[in-house]
Each structure stands twice: as structure tokens, then as C-alpha cells.
Amino acid sequence: MNPLLRTGIVVAVLMIAAPVPAWLLTPSKSIADTAPQIDLEKAIPKQFGGWRMIEGGVSLVPAAAQEEALNAIYSQIVSRTYINGQGERIMLSVAYGSTQTKQLRAHRQEVCYAAQGFKIDTLRKENISIKGIEVPATRMLATMGSRSEPVTYWFTMGNQVVRSYLDRELVQMKYAVSGYLPDGYLFRMSTISKDPKKAFENQHRFATELFTAMDKRLVTRLLGQPTAAPEARS
């Protein structure tokens, strides 16, 4: 959507919502309470296609302050390293937060990496196609010393992938009118590689195979496919 048109829509929505009584826009329940919780450990396969999980990967280890923030935002975090027959490795992190409020919204990965001492050399928005769905992802190259780490990630709030501040505001308002706080997921893939182009292509193949083997309920949530909207409270 054109950025100017999107901004206009948000402004219009906010103007319309202004007269609405405050209690209607104050969520009292989490959307996470309306459906059975997905167990990430079970929903994400440890072996699929040409990939298998290995122990002792080289994923990003957060500092104490970052870890505390993660625990406040997410109620489930799964971090794994996978390897294929060619010896290529991909680090995967999937995290779930049952309430995505303004204070506890999923954090941007470029901020998280920078806080760990990484330099963000490139940062771009890119739609990637997975199972016929265009996913609005963010890609970046994080470097620290000799370590070069191409990263692909995206967030969901409720049943929608969100990338911009305006996306998040619209989703949060939609749920707030119905009296709910949206839940959300972080999906991140990264590779230790000095060839970002090849790394991103490999991550795309990895994601395609992973989502084919993954629990279909989690696929729906991570790709932002339409689900039943919450009913407005009476």
C-alpha cells in the first residue's frame, strides 16, 4: 500500500475512534485466551526436508539485560541450529508473546543486535514468498569483528504480519475495539556467512521446507493468514 494512503487511513481511523468511550478501547482480555496454545517445541520439527537440528549452535546469546527484556515480552522461545547435507547451518529463533501491548511489543532485531555490539551494515524491507504468501520481512547484515551474520525476520500481531509502526497501530486498534489484546510471534533466521546473497537464498529455501513440515496451526499464525476475528464484547 502507498505510504501516503496508509497514513491517511490511520489518521482517518484515529479521528473516527476519538469520540469512542475510553472503556471500549481498553482491552480487558488477551486473544491468546480464546484458542488452545501452540507448543512451539512440538510444533516446530527437529528434522525436515534436508535439514536436521544439531546441538551447540552459534546463535546470538543475549546479555543479561536483553534476556530480561525477552522474558518480559515472550512466554515461549525456541532457538535451534539446523544443518543440511552440504554442511550449511541456519540458526532459527521463534518466540511467542501472549500480549503485545505498547510497552511489550516485539522488539526490532536490528536494535537487539546493535545492543549486543553488532554493526548493522545493511537493513532493507523485502517481501518473500512462502507457500504462495507474500510475507513482509526485514533483512539485515549484522557484523562484529570477523563474524558476518545475514538475518531475515518478521513479526506477527494477532493474525497479521506487521512491519511498520502504522501496521501495529491498526492491528492493535482492531483488537482493542473488540476488547482484546493481540498476541504475537517473532520469526528469525540467520546464518554465519560472508556471502549475504547466497545466505538469504538459503534461508528462503530453509523456510519453504520448514513451513511445509510445520504444524499447520503455527503456519497460519506465522504467515499471517486470515483467521476468525475476535467478537466484540457486549
C-alpha positions in Angstrom: 0.0 0.0 0.0 1.2 3.5 -0.8 2.7 5.0 2.4 0.7 8.3 2.0 -2.5 6.4 1.5 -1.7 4.2 4.6 -1.0 7.3 6.7 -4.3 8.8 5.5 -6.2 5.7 6.5 -4.6 5.7 10.0 -5.4 9.3 10.6 -9.0 8.8 9.5 -9.4 5.8 11.8 -8.0 7.7 14.7 -10.3 10.6 14.0 -13.3 8.3 13.9 -12.2 6.5 17.0 -11.7 9.7 19.0 -15.3 10.0 20.2 -15.5 6.3 21.2 -15.7 5.9 25.0 -12.3 5.1 26.5 -13.6 1.8 28.0 -14.3 0.5 24.5 -10.6 0.9 23.6 -9.3 -0.5 26.9 -8.7 -4.2 26.3 -9.6 -6.5 29.2 -8.7 -9.9 27.7 -5.9 -11.5 25.7 -6.8 -13.0 22.4 -4.4 -15.8 23.5 -7.2 -17.0 25.9 -9.6 -17.7 23.0 -7.8 -20.6 21.5 -5.6 -23.5 22.6 -2.0 -22.5 23.0 0.5 -23.8 20.4 3.5 -25.6 22.0 6.4 -24.3 19.9 8.8 -27.1 20.9 6.3 -29.7 19.5 5.0 -27.6 16.5 8.5 -26.9 15.0 10.0 -30.1 13.6 13.6 -31.0 14.6 14.1 -32.7 11.2 12.5 -31.9 7.8 13.5 -32.0 4.2 17.2 -32.0 4.0 17.6 -30.3 7.4 18.2 -31.7 11.0 18.7 -30.0 14.3 22.1 -30.1 15.9 23.3 -29.3 19.4 25.7 -26.5 20.3 24.9 -24.0 17.6 26.3 -20.4 17.4 23.1 -18.4 17.8 23.1 -15.0 19.4 23.3 -15.2 23.2 21.6 -12.1 24.8 23.2 -10.1 27.5 21.5 -10.2 31.0 19.5 -7.0 30.4 18.4 -8.2 26.9 17.4 -11.6 28.3 15.3 -10.0 31.0 13.5 -7.9 28.3 13.0 -11.0 26.2 11.4 -12.9 29.1 9.1 -9.9 29.7 7.9 -9.9 26.1 7.8 -13.6 25.3 6.2 -16.6 27.1 7.8 -19.2 24.7 11.1 -19.0 22.9 12.6 -21.8 20.7 16.2 -21.3 19.4 17.8 -24.0 17.3 20.6 -24.6 14.8 19.9 -26.8 11.7 22.4 -28.3 9.3 21.9 -29.9 5.8 23.8 -32.5 3.9 26.2 -29.8 2.5 27.2 -28.7 6.0 25.3 -25.4 5.7 23.9 -24.2 9.0 20.9 -21.9 9.7 20.0 -20.6 13.2 16.3 -20.3 13.9 14.5 -18.5 16.6 10.7 -18.4 17.1 9.2 -16.6 20.0 5.6 -16.1 21.2 4.2 -13.3 23.3 0.7 -13.7 24.7 0.1 -9.9 25.0 1.5 -7.4 22.6 0.9 -4.0 24.3 2.6 -0.7 23.6 5.0 -1.4 26.4 5.8 -5.1 25.4 5.7 -5.1 21.6 8.1 -7.4 19.9 11.4 -5.7 19.6 13.2 -5.0 16.3 16.1 -7.3 15.7 18.4 -4.5 14.4 18.0 -2.9 17.8 18.6 -6.2 19.6 21.8 -7.0 17.6 23.1 -3.5 18.0 22.7 -3.8 21.8 24.9 -6.8 21.6 27.7 -4.9 19.9 26.9 -5.7 16.3 27.2 -3.2 13.5 24.2 -3.2 11.1 25.7 -2.8 7.7 22.6 -3.1 5.6 18.9 -3.1 6.5 16.1 -3.4 4.0 12.4 -4.4 3.7 11.7 -7.2 1.4 8.7 -9.4 0.6 9.5 -13.1 0.5 7.1 -15.7 -0.9 6.4 -18.7 1.3 3.7 -21.2 0.4 2.3 -18.7 -2.1 2.0 -16.0 0.5 4.0 -12.7 0.3 5.5 -12.1 3.7 6.7 -8.6 4.5 10.0 -9.4 6.1 13.1 -7.4 7.1 16.6 -8.4 6.1 19.9 -7.1 7.5 23.6 -7.9 7.7 24.9 -7.8 11.2 28.7 -7.8 11.7 31.0 -7.9 14.7 34.7 -8.5 14.2 35.1 -11.4 11.8 31.5 -12.6 12.3 29.2 -11.7 9.4 25.5 -12.7 10.0 22.8 -12.2 7.4 19.4 -12.1 9.2 15.8 -12.5 8.0 13.0 -11.8 10.4 9.3 -10.7 10.7 6.7 -10.2 13.4 3.0 -11.0 13.7 0.4 -9.4 15.8 -2.9 -11.2 16.1 -3.4 -12.8 12.6 -1.3 -10.3 10.6 2.3 -9.9 9.8 3.3 -6.3 10.8 6.4 -4.4 9.7 5.8 -0.7 10.3 4.6 1.3 13.3 1.3 2.1 11.4 0.7 -1.6 10.8 1.0 -2.3 14.5 -1.3 0.6 15.4 -4.0 -0.6 13.1 -3.9 -4.2 14.3 -3.9 -3.1 18.0 -6.9 -0.8 17.4 -8.8 -3.6 15.7 -8.4 -5.9 18.6 -8.9 -3.1 21.2 -12.3 -2.3 19.8 -13.3 -5.9 20.5 -11.9 -5.7 24.0 -8.8 -7.8 23.3 -5.0 -7.5 23.5 -3.4 -9.2 20.4 -0.7 -11.9 20.9 2.2 -12.1 18.5 5.2 -14.0 17.2 8.8 -13.3 16.2 10.3 -15.5 13.4 14.0 -15.1 12.7 16.6 -17.0 10.6 20.3 -16.2 10.5 23.4 -17.6 9.0 27.2 -17.1 9.7 28.3 -16.2 6.2 30.4 -13.6 4.3 28.1 -14.1 1.2 24.8 -12.4 2.1 23.2 -13.1 -1.2 23.7 -16.8 -1.0 22.8 -16.8 2.7 19.4 -15.2 2.0 18.7 -17.6 -0.8 19.5 -20.5 1.5 17.3 -19.1 4.3 14.4 -18.8 1.8 14.8 -22.5 0.8 15.0 -23.4 4.5 11.8 -21.5 5.4 10.0 -23.1 2.4 10.8 -26.6 3.6 10.2 -25.7 7.3 6.7 -24.3 6.7 5.8 -27.3 4.6 6.6 -29.6 7.6 5.4 -27.4 10.4 2.2 -27.7 12.4 -0.4 -26.1 10.2 -1.8 -24.0 13.1 1.6 -22.4 13.6 2.0 -21.9 9.8 -1.3 -19.9 9.8 -0.1 -17.7 12.7 3.4 -17.1 11.4 2.4 -16.3 7.8 -0.4 -14.0 8.8 -3.1 -16.0 7.1 -6.7 -14.9 7.9 -8.3 -16.4 11.0 -11.6 -15.8 12.8 -11.7 -12.2 14.1 -12.5 -11.7 17.8 -16.1 -11.0 18.6 -16.8 -7.6 20.1 -17.6 -7.6 23.8 -21.2 -6.8 24.8 
